Amino acid sequence: MAVVTQIQVRRGTAAQWTSTNPTLAAGEWGYETDTGKAKIGNGSTAWSSLSYFGGTGTVTSITAGTGLSGGTITGSGTIAIDTATTVDLSTAQTLTNKTLTTPTITQGQATPTFSANAYTLAASDAGKLLLASNSSTAGTVNIPTDATTNFAVGTQITILQTGSGQLTIQAASSGTTTVYSTGATAATPKCRAQYSAITVIKTAANTWYAMGDIS
């Protein structure tokens, strides 16, 4: 009758091995009962510093960086984009070697309230479409000096005259800020009629160009 020989190796949970942290003899096996992983001693290296058997070149742990979630490795693991981390246009963010595929930029919209049929552009208006619903009385949209509101060069703002009162686009301080246009008076272009729109673009310090349905 064949004799069956049973061989057992030192064993314990991963936590038990880590807590005890023994030094296995050369060629001695240690087995983690909860992970199924094993290590082989060399007679001088403590458990926590030994590599797992067959672990050469195998990822055993990973740390998820900024914008990533997950990372725990048992036999396999998943790294995913953290949906809580988004890219927007209102905060300073640095993207390195990233490709944006069919990005969507949503442009804001505002309806300014004209006080005495006059409105001065504010920092929050940058990149927006402003609906100017002033009454039948003529009104003005004033472009502030850089000292008042320093819009970034390249800023574009569109003013749509939804009211019947004709709008004039002008510098709040004509001696400091310069406005260029094809209007009858270049520095003070006007919306041609109700529902006309003018876009103003800052091209340099205290320098703006106005284009659109101008008179």
ABEGO torsion letter per residue (X at the ends): XBBBBBBBBBBEBAAAAAAAGBBBBBGBBBBBAAAGBBBBBAGABBAAABBBBGABGBBABBBBBBGBBEGBBAABBBBBBBAABBBBAABBBBBBGBBBBGBBBBBBBBBBBBBGGBBBBBAAABGBBBBBABBABBBBBBBBBAAABBBBBGBBBBBBBABABBBBBBBABAAABBBBBABABAABBBBABBGBBBBBBBABBGBBBBBEBBX
